[in-house]
């Protein structure tokens, strides 16, 4: 009898672990779904400050994109974390712009929905004086 209880307990642990894994995968899919309340829907047409301490929404969004696109992760590892991330989309393309204020340059990235692992990069482009002032104004207006 005691063996049956232990066997049942082990089976329950296995089922619980499988359910937990499925829930984590579902949460990750939801964040990129574009559904209301998901990270991708909240980031649509936004300029986001990327700061790790304290972590900003832009930092979390950047981390999410690096998990989805290995090339994006490689790019950020090589070039460094940008100061700002802009995100928008058209009917058939998703666009991301990475701003580095220190170097006064920006990179444009694009991908097609459904092409979850492919992303194209262009740049660097010089950040104009107007863009620099706007970004600097965002940064100065935020608490540290």
Beta strands, then each sheet from edge to edge (+ up, - down):
strand 1: 46-49
strand 2: 84-89
strand 3: 94-100
strand 4: 105-111
strand 5: 120-126
sheet 1: 1+ 2- 3+ 4- 5+
end
